[in-house]
Amino acid sequence: MKKVYFDNAATTPMHPEVIVSMVKSMQETCGNPSSTHAFGRAAKSLVETARKSIAKHLNVSSSEIIFTAGASEANNLILHNAVCNLNVKTIITSRIEHHAVLHSIEKLYKTYQIDVLIVDVDTKGFIDYKHLETLLHNASGKTLVSLMYANNEIGTLLDCDKVSALCEKFDALFHSDTVQGIGHYAIDLQKTPIDFIVASAHKFHGPKGVGFAYFKKGFGIEPLIFGGSQEKGARAGTENVHAIFGMAAALDLAYAHLEKDKQHVFGLKKYMIDQLQSTFESVKINGTFEGASYNILSVRFNEKSDLLPFQLDLKGIACSSGSACQSGSSAGSHVLQTILPLQEQEKPAIRFSFSHFNTKEEVDYVVSALKAIFK
Ligand code: PLP
C-alpha cells in the first residue's frame, strides 16, 4: 500500500543526514559531559558546540540556551520560573495555545492564585491586539504574555513584533511557544525581542525527546528537575548528548535550505487547496490562508464522515484529526471549538501538514482517496 505522511506538525521524519551524523557521534563519543577526563570533555564539547550553533541561528548568546527533553518541558520551565522566581502575578494568554502552555498555566493558577487573563481571538485564529493592549493596561502586578508563534492546528501566525512592542510599552514579559516556528522561519531575537522561547527538534527533522528553552540574559532560572548542576543548575540530569548534537545538525540543515524548502512546501499547500476546492465545492479552510504558516492546512468538509482520519489511515495516509467534536479518546479540538460556530464544529475536519519530503503526487493520491471516501 502507498504511504503518505502529511502529519509533519505532529512530528517530522528525521533527516537522513542527521541520522548519519548522530550514529557517528554515538560511535565516537561515549563520555559523560560532566566528567573531567578526555572522554567527558569530548562529550561536553559536542553539547557546547551544539549550543553555540543553535544560539547563532537565533542571534543570541549560547549561555541563554537551556537544553530540555522537548518543548512541553521547556514551556513548563519558563512558566513555572515566571511565577515562582520572577514574581509574575498575571499571565495573559489565549484559548488556542498548546496544552503544554494552557495546562501549565492552569496548574500555576490553582497553586499560586495568579490572575489569568484571556485575550480574544477571531474566527481566523488572530489575536485581538487592541484587546491585548487593554488587558496589559488593566493587569495588576508583574505580567507575562504567553502567545504562540504559529498555531499547531490551524497555522495562524502571531505578529510577534506587535506583541513584543506592546510588552515593552507595558513592561511585561513575553513568552512565545515557537515550536512550529523554529526551523521554519528565520527568528532573530535581536530584531524581535522575546524574553522566552522554546523549540522541539522533532518538528524540524531532528530526534524526538529533545528541545530547548531560551531565557533572555539576566533572568535567574529556578529548576523543575533537581539533583545535578548540569545546564548551570537550571536542569539536573546527564545531557542527552547525541540528541542535542542531532538537534543542532537538524537546525543547521533547516536554516541552510529554508527558502528553497519553504517555496516547495508552500507550493504543495497551494496545490492541495486548489485540488480540494475543485473536487469538493464546499470545502473550507479552518483559520486563514493569508497570515498562516506555509506548511499547515486545516480544512473542513460538508460531506458526512465520522471517522475520516481512520478512513485515510486505512489508505496509508497519515494526517491529523482537527474536528472539534471527534468521538473517541480525544475530547476534540479546543482550537476549533474556540474559532468556529457550533454548526461548523460538527463537520469533519482534517489537518494536513507538509514537509520538503512531500510531493505533488502525494497530494493527488490524498485527494483521490478523499473522493473515494466521500463517494
Ligand atoms: N507546543 C506546540 C505548539 C506544539 O506543536 C507541540 C507539539 O506538538 C508542543 C508544544 C510540545 O512539544 P514536545 O512534543 O516537544 O513536548
Residues whose N, C-alpha, C, O or C-beta is under 5 A from the ligand:
A	BS01	PLP	A9 A10 G70 A71 S72 E73 H98 A100 A150 N152 D177 V179 Q180 S200
